[in-house]
Amino acid sequence: MTGAAPGGKPVKRLSPGAGAVTTGPVRSDTAVAQAGIRSGKSRREIAVDLYGADRVAADRHPGSWMWTKVRRLVRHARAASGAGSGGADAGTS
């Protein structure tokens, strides 16, 4: 997808990856994680929101970059919202 920069030059715009569901404004990964925590979702459900069900199903290894990123996002989202380390997704992946 391309657009035009102020000088008239084409600008390449990034689009979401395959399997991503975009139903509204683009939100940061941390905002998605915070919304998931507030609604009581597990880390797996947050990962599905971020990456899509097909990608989550294909990447089952708990040490992969995706699960590492999801754990980090949940940790940062909890810290930003003032939530403790326990909760709906404690001990799940």
PAVOTI-365769 format. One record per residue: residue number from 1; residue in one letter; chain; z, y, x of N, C-alpha, C, O, CB in turn. Coordinates in Angstrom, 1 decimal, always signed. Atoms other than C-alpha are relative to their C-alpha. Glycine has a CB too. Example, Ala and Ser with C-alpha at 12.3 -4.5 7.8 and 13.67 -1.06 7.14 Angstrom:
REM PAVOTI-365769
1, a, A, +0.0, -1.2, +0.9, +7.8, -4.5, +12.3, +0.0, +1.2, +0.9, +0.7, +1.2, +1.9, +1.2, +0.0, -1.0
2, s, A, +0.0, -1.1, -0.9, +7.1, -1.1, +13.7, +0.8, +1.1, -0.8, +0.9, +2.2, -0.3, -1.4, +0.5, +0.4
//
This chain:
REM PAVOTI-365769
1, m, A, +0.0, -1.2, +0.8, +0.0, +0.0, +0.0, +0.0, +1.2, +0.9, +0.8, +1.3, +1.9, +1.2, +0.0, -1.0
2, t, A, +0.1, -1.2, -0.8, -0.9, +3.4, +1.4, +0.2, +1.2, -0.8, +0.0, +1.2, -2.0, -1.3, +0.1, +0.8
3, g, A, -0.2, -1.3, +0.6, -0.2, +7.0, +0.6, -0.6, +1.0, +0.9, -1.2, +0.7, +1.9, +1.4, +0.3, -0.4
4, a, A, +0.5, -1.1, -0.9, -1.1, +10.4, +2.1, +1.1, +0.8, +0.5, +2.0, +1.2, -0.2, -1.0, +0.9, -0.8
5, a, A, -1.0, -0.9, -0.7, +1.0, +12.3, +4.6, -0.4, +1.5, -0.3, -1.6, +1.7, -0.7, +0.1, -0.3, +1.5
6, p, A, +0.4, -1.4, +0.2, +1.1, +16.1, +4.4, -1.3, +0.5, +0.7, -2.0, +1.3, +0.2, +1.1, +0.9, +0.5
7, g, A, +1.2, -0.3, -0.8, -1.7, +16.3, +7.0, -1.3, -0.7, -0.6, -2.3, -0.6, +0.0, +0.1, -0.3, +1.4
8, g, A, +1.1, +0.7, +0.6, -3.9, +14.1, +4.8, -0.3, -1.4, +0.6, -1.2, -2.1, +0.2, -1.3, +0.8, +0.1
9, k, A, +0.2, +1.3, -0.7, -3.6, +11.1, +7.1, +0.7, -1.1, -0.9, +1.7, -0.9, -1.5, +0.7, +0.0, +1.4
10, p, A, -0.6, +1.1, +0.7, -3.0, +7.7, +5.4, +1.4, -0.5, +0.6, +1.5, -0.5, +1.8, -0.9, -1.2, -0.2
11, v, A, -1.3, +0.5, -0.5, +0.6, +6.4, +5.6, +0.2, -1.4, -0.7, +0.1, -1.6, -1.9, +1.2, +1.0, -0.4
12, k, A, -0.3, +1.4, +0.5, +1.4, +2.7, +5.3, +1.4, +0.0, -0.6, +2.4, +0.4, +0.1, -0.2, -1.1, +1.1
13, r, A, -1.3, +0.1, +0.6, +4.3, +2.1, +2.9, +0.4, -1.5, +0.0, -0.4, -2.4, -0.3, +0.0, +0.6, -1.4
14, l, A, -0.5, +1.4, +0.0, +6.5, -1.0, +3.1, +0.3, -0.4, -1.4, +0.7, +0.3, -2.2, +1.2, -0.1, +0.9
15, s, A, -0.3, +0.6, +1.3, +6.8, -3.3, +0.1, +1.0, -1.1, +0.2, +1.1, -1.6, +1.3, -1.3, -0.5, -0.7
16, p, A, -1.0, +1.1, -0.1, +9.5, -5.8, -0.7, -0.7, -1.3, +0.4, -1.9, -1.6, +0.0, +0.8, -0.1, -1.3
17, g, A, +0.6, +1.3, -0.3, +9.0, -9.3, +0.6, -0.3, -0.9, -1.2, +0.1, -0.6, -2.3, +1.0, -0.7, +0.9
18, a, A, +0.3, +0.9, +1.1, +7.7, -12.2, -1.4, +1.3, -0.6, -0.6, +2.2, -0.9, +0.1, -0.9, -1.1, +0.5
19, g, A, -1.1, +0.6, +0.7, +10.1, -13.4, -4.0, +1.1, +1.1, -0.4, +2.0, +0.8, -1.1, +0.7, -1.0, +0.8
20, a, A, -0.9, -1.0, +0.3, +12.0, -10.1, -4.1, -0.3, +0.5, -1.4, -1.4, +0.7, -1.8, +0.0, +1.2, +1.0
21, v, A, +0.2, -0.5, +1.3, +12.6, -8.8, -7.6, +0.4, +1.5, +0.0, +1.5, +1.9, +0.3, +0.9, -0.8, -1.0
22, t, A, -0.3, -1.5, +0.1, +12.3, -5.0, -8.1, -0.1, +0.4, -1.4, -1.2, +0.4, -2.0, -1.0, +0.8, +0.9
23, t, A, +0.0, -0.4, +1.5, +13.3, -3.9, -11.6, +0.4, +1.4, -0.1, +0.5, +1.9, -1.3, +0.9, -1.0, -0.7
24, g, A, -0.5, -1.4, +0.1, +14.5, -0.4, -10.8, -0.1, +0.7, +1.3, -0.9, +0.2, +2.2, +1.4, +0.0, -0.5
25, p, A, +0.0, -0.7, -1.3, +15.1, +2.0, -8.0, +0.4, -0.9, +1.2, +1.3, -1.8, +1.0, +0.8, +1.3, +0.0
26, v, A, -0.3, +0.8, -1.2, +15.3, +0.5, -4.5, +1.4, +0.4, +0.4, +1.8, +1.5, +0.5, -1.0, +0.2, +1.2
27, r, A, -1.4, -0.2, -0.4, +19.0, +0.0, -3.5, +0.2, -0.5, +1.4, -0.5, -1.5, +1.8, +0.9, -0.6, -1.0
28, s, A, -0.4, +0.5, -1.3, +20.5, -0.5, -0.1, +0.6, -1.4, -0.2, +1.2, -1.7, -1.2, +0.9, +0.9, +0.8
29, d, A, -0.6, +1.3, +0.0, +21.6, -4.0, +0.8, +1.5, +0.1, -0.3, +2.1, -0.8, -1.0, -0.3, -0.7, +1.3
30, t, A, -1.4, -0.1, +0.2, +25.2, -2.8, +0.9, +0.3, +0.3, -1.4, +1.3, -0.2, -2.0, +0.6, +1.1, +0.9
31, a, A, -0.2, -0.3, +1.4, +24.9, -1.3, -2.6, -0.1, -1.2, -0.9, +0.6, -1.4, -1.8, -0.9, +1.1, -0.4
32, v, A, +0.2, +1.2, +0.8, +23.6, -4.6, -3.9, +1.2, -0.9, +0.2, +1.7, -1.5, -0.8, -1.3, -0.7, +0.5
33, a, A, -1.2, +0.8, -0.3, +26.5, -6.4, -2.2, +1.2, +0.5, -0.8, +2.0, -0.2, -1.3, +0.3, -0.1, +1.5
34, q, A, -1.1, -0.6, +0.7, +29.0, -3.9, -3.7, -0.1, -0.3, -1.5, +0.9, -0.7, -2.1, +0.1, +1.5, +0.2
35, a, A, +0.2, +0.3, +1.4, +27.6, -4.4, -7.2, +0.3, -1.5, -0.3, +0.9, -1.8, -1.3, -1.5, +0.3, -0.4
36, g, A, -0.3, +1.4, +0.1, +27.8, -8.2, -6.7, +1.4, -0.3, +0.0, +1.9, -1.1, -0.8, -0.7, -0.8, +1.0
37, i, A, -1.4, +0.2, -0.1, +31.4, -8.0, -5.7, +0.7, +0.5, -1.2, +1.6, -0.2, -1.8, +0.6, +0.7, +1.3
38, r, A, -0.6, -0.6, +1.2, +32.3, -5.8, -8.6, -0.2, -0.9, -1.2, +0.6, -1.0, -2.1, -0.6, +1.4, -0.3
39, s, A, +0.2, +0.9, +1.1, +30.7, -8.3, -11.0, +0.4, -1.4, +0.2, +0.2, -2.3, -0.6, -1.5, +0.0, -0.3
40, g, A, -0.6, +1.3, -0.2, +32.4, -11.3, -9.4, -1.0, -1.0, +0.5, -0.7, -2.2, +0.4, +0.6, -0.5, -1.2
41, k, A, +1.0, +1.0, -0.5, +29.3, -12.9, -7.8, +0.5, -0.6, +1.3, +1.2, +0.0, +2.1, -1.3, +0.7, +0.1
42, s, A, -0.2, +0.7, -1.3, +29.5, -15.4, -5.0, -1.0, +0.5, +1.0, -1.9, +1.3, +0.7, -0.1, -1.6, -0.1
43, r, A, +0.9, -0.4, -1.0, +27.8, -14.8, -1.7, -1.4, -0.5, -0.2, -2.4, +0.1, +0.1, +0.5, -0.4, +1.4
44, r, A, +1.3, +0.6, +0.3, +25.0, -17.2, -2.7, -0.7, +0.8, -1.1, -1.9, +1.1, -1.0, +0.2, -1.4, -0.5
45, e, A, +0.6, -0.8, +1.1, +24.4, -15.1, -5.9, -0.4, +1.3, +0.5, -1.5, +1.9, +0.1, +1.0, +0.1, -1.2
46, i, A, +0.4, -1.3, -0.7, +24.4, -11.9, -3.8, -1.3, -0.2, +0.8, -2.2, +0.6, +0.8, +1.1, +0.6, +0.8
47, a, A, +1.2, +0.3, -0.8, +21.9, -13.5, -1.5, -1.3, -0.2, -0.8, -2.3, +0.3, -0.5, +0.2, -1.3, +0.9
48, v, A, +1.2, +0.1, +0.9, +19.6, -14.4, -4.4, -0.4, +1.4, -0.5, -1.6, +1.6, -0.6, +0.4, -0.9, -1.3
49, d, A, +0.3, -1.3, +0.4, +19.8, -10.8, -5.6, -0.8, +0.7, +1.1, -1.7, +1.5, +0.9, +1.3, +0.8, -0.3
50, l, A, +0.6, -0.7, -1.1, +18.8, -9.6, -2.1, -1.4, -0.6, +0.4, -2.3, +0.1, +0.7, +0.9, -0.1, +1.2
51, y, A, +1.1, +0.6, -0.6, +16.2, -12.2, -1.1, -0.8, -0.9, -0.9, -1.9, -1.3, -0.5, +0.4, -0.9, +1.2
52, g, A, +0.8, +0.8, +0.9, +15.1, -14.2, -4.1, +0.5, -1.5, +0.1, +0.9, -1.9, +1.1, -1.5, +0.1, +0.2
53, a, A, -0.5, +1.3, +0.1, +16.0, -17.7, -5.2, -0.8, -1.0, +0.9, -0.2, -1.9, +1.5, -0.1, -0.6, -1.4
54, d, A, +0.8, +0.9, -0.9, +13.1, -19.4, -3.3, +0.5, +0.0, +1.4, +0.6, -1.0, +2.1, -1.4, +0.3, -0.2
55, r, A, -0.3, -0.1, -1.4, +14.1, -18.0, +0.0, +1.4, -0.5, +0.3, +1.7, -1.1, +1.3, -0.1, +1.5, +0.4
56, v, A, -1.4, +0.5, -0.2, +17.8, -18.8, -0.5, +0.0, -1.5, +0.0, +0.7, -2.1, +0.8, +0.9, +0.6, -1.1
57, a, A, +0.0, +1.5, +0.0, +17.0, -22.4, -1.4, -0.6, -0.5, +1.3, -0.2, -1.6, +1.7, -0.9, -0.4, -1.2
58, a, A, +0.7, +0.5, -1.2, +14.7, -22.7, +1.6, +0.9, +0.1, +1.3, +0.8, -0.6, +2.3, -1.3, +0.7, +0.3
59, d, A, -0.8, -0.3, -1.2, +17.3, -21.3, +4.1, +1.5, -0.4, -0.3, +2.3, +0.4, -0.6, +0.0, +1.5, +0.3
60, r, A, -1.3, +0.6, +0.3, +20.3, -23.6, +3.6, +1.0, +0.0, +1.2, +2.2, -0.3, +1.0, -0.1, -1.4, -0.5
61, h, A, -0.8, +0.1, -1.1, +21.7, -23.5, +7.1, +1.0, +1.2, +0.1, +0.6, +2.3, +0.1, -0.8, +0.0, +1.4
62, p, A, -1.0, -1.1, +0.1, +25.0, -21.5, +7.1, +0.1, +0.9, +1.2, +0.6, +2.0, +1.1, +1.4, -0.6, -0.2
63, g, A, +0.0, -0.9, -1.2, +24.5, -20.1, +10.6, -1.3, +0.8, +0.1, -1.4, +1.4, +1.2, +0.2, -0.8, +1.2
64, s, A, +1.3, -0.7, -0.2, +21.1, -18.6, +9.9, +0.2, +1.5, -0.1, +1.3, +2.0, -0.5, -1.0, -0.5, -1.1
65, w, A, -0.1, -1.5, +0.0, +20.4, -14.9, +10.1, +0.3, +0.5, -1.4, +1.0, +1.5, -1.6, -1.3, +0.6, +0.6
66, m, A, -0.1, -0.4, +1.4, +20.2, -14.6, +6.3, +1.5, -0.1, -0.4, +2.1, +0.9, -0.9, -0.9, -0.7, -0.9
67, w, A, -1.4, +0.2, +0.4, +23.7, -16.0, +5.7, +1.0, +0.8, +0.9, +2.0, +1.3, +0.3, +0.4, -1.5, +0.1
68, t, A, -0.8, -0.9, -0.9, +25.1, -14.1, +8.7, +0.0, +1.4, -0.6, +1.0, +2.1, -0.6, -0.5, +0.0, +1.4
69, k, A, +0.2, -1.3, +0.5, +23.7, -10.9, +7.2, +0.7, +0.2, -1.3, +1.4, +1.2, -1.6, -1.5, +0.4, -0.2
70, v, A, -0.7, +0.0, +1.3, +25.1, -11.7, +3.7, +1.5, +0.1, +0.2, +2.1, +0.9, -0.4, -0.4, -1.2, -0.9
71, r, A, -1.5, -0.1, -0.3, +28.6, -12.3, +5.1, +0.3, +1.3, +0.5, +1.4, +1.9, +0.1, +0.4, -1.1, +1.0
72, r, A, -0.3, -1.3, -0.6, +28.4, -9.1, +7.1, -0.1, +1.1, -1.1, +0.8, +2.0, -1.2, -1.0, +0.4, +1.1
73, l, A, +0.1, -1.0, +1.1, +27.2, -7.1, +4.0, +1.2, -0.1, -0.9, +1.7, +1.0, -1.4, -1.3, -0.3, -0.8
74, v, A, -1.2, +0.1, +0.9, +30.0, -8.5, +1.8, +1.2, +0.6, +0.7, +2.0, +1.3, +0.0, +0.2, -1.5, -0.3
75, r, A, -1.1, -0.5, -0.7, +32.5, -7.7, +4.5, +0.0, +1.6, +0.0, +1.0, +2.2, -0.2, +0.1, -0.5, +1.4
76, h, A, +0.1, -1.5, +0.0, +31.2, -4.1, +4.8, +0.2, +0.6, -1.4, +0.8, +1.6, -1.6, -1.4, +0.4, +0.6
77, a, A, -0.1, -0.5, +1.4, +30.9, -3.7, +1.0, +1.5, +0.0, -0.4, +2.0, +0.9, -1.1, -0.8, -0.8, -0.9
78, r, A, -1.5, +0.0, +0.3, +34.6, -4.8, +0.6, +0.7, +1.1, +0.7, +1.6, +1.7, +0.1, +0.6, -1.4, +0.4
79, a, A, -0.7, -1.1, -0.8, +35.7, -2.4, +3.3, -0.3, +1.4, -0.6, +0.6, +2.2, -0.7, -0.4, +0.0, +1.5
80, a, A, +0.4, -1.3, +0.6, +33.8, +0.5, +1.7, +0.6, +0.2, -1.4, +0.9, +1.3, -1.7, -1.6, +0.0, -0.1
81, s, A, -0.5, -0.2, +1.4, +35.1, -0.2, -1.8, +1.5, -0.2, +0.0, +2.2, +0.1, -1.0, -0.6, -1.1, -0.9
82, g, A, -1.4, +0.1, -0.1, +38.7, -0.8, -0.6, +0.5, -1.4, -0.5, +1.7, -1.5, -0.7, +0.6, +1.1, -0.8
83, a, A, -0.4, +1.3, +0.4, +38.7, -4.4, -1.8, +0.6, -0.8, +1.1, +0.3, -0.6, +2.3, -1.2, -0.8, -0.7
84, g, A, -0.6, +0.8, -1.0, +40.8, -7.0, +0.0, -1.0, -1.1, +0.5, -2.1, -1.1, +0.0, +1.3, -0.6, -0.5
85, s, A, +0.9, +1.1, -0.5, +39.4, -10.1, +1.8, +0.0, -1.1, -0.9, -0.9, -2.0, -0.8, +0.5, -0.4, +1.4
86, g, A, +0.0, +1.1, +1.0, +40.2, -12.5, -1.1, -1.0, +0.4, -1.1, -1.6, +1.5, -1.0, +1.4, -0.3, -0.5
87, g, A, +0.8, -0.3, +1.1, +38.3, -12.6, -4.3, -0.9, -1.1, -0.4, -0.7, -2.3, -0.1, -0.9, +1.2, +0.3
88, a, A, +0.8, +1.1, +0.6, +35.6, -14.5, -6.2, -0.8, -0.8, +1.0, -1.1, -2.0, +0.8, -0.9, +0.7, -1.0
89, d, A, +0.8, +0.7, -1.0, +33.6, -15.4, -3.1, +0.7, -0.4, +1.2, +0.1, -0.9, +2.2, -1.2, +0.8, +0.4
90, a, A, -0.8, +0.5, -1.2, +36.4, -16.2, -0.7, -0.2, -1.5, +0.2, +0.1, -2.3, -0.6, +1.5, +0.4, -0.2
91, g, A, +0.2, +1.4, -0.4, +35.6, -19.4, +1.1, -1.3, -0.6, -0.5, -1.5, -1.8, -0.3, +1.1, -0.8, -0.5
92, t, A, +1.3, +0.6, +0.4, +32.1, -19.8, -0.4, -1.1, +0.6, +0.9, -0.9, +1.6, +1.5, -0.3, +0.3, -1.5
93, s, A, +1.1, -0.5, -0.8, +28.8, -19.3, +1.3, -1.3, -0.2, -0.8, -2.4, +0.2, -0.3, -0.2, -0.6, +1.3
//
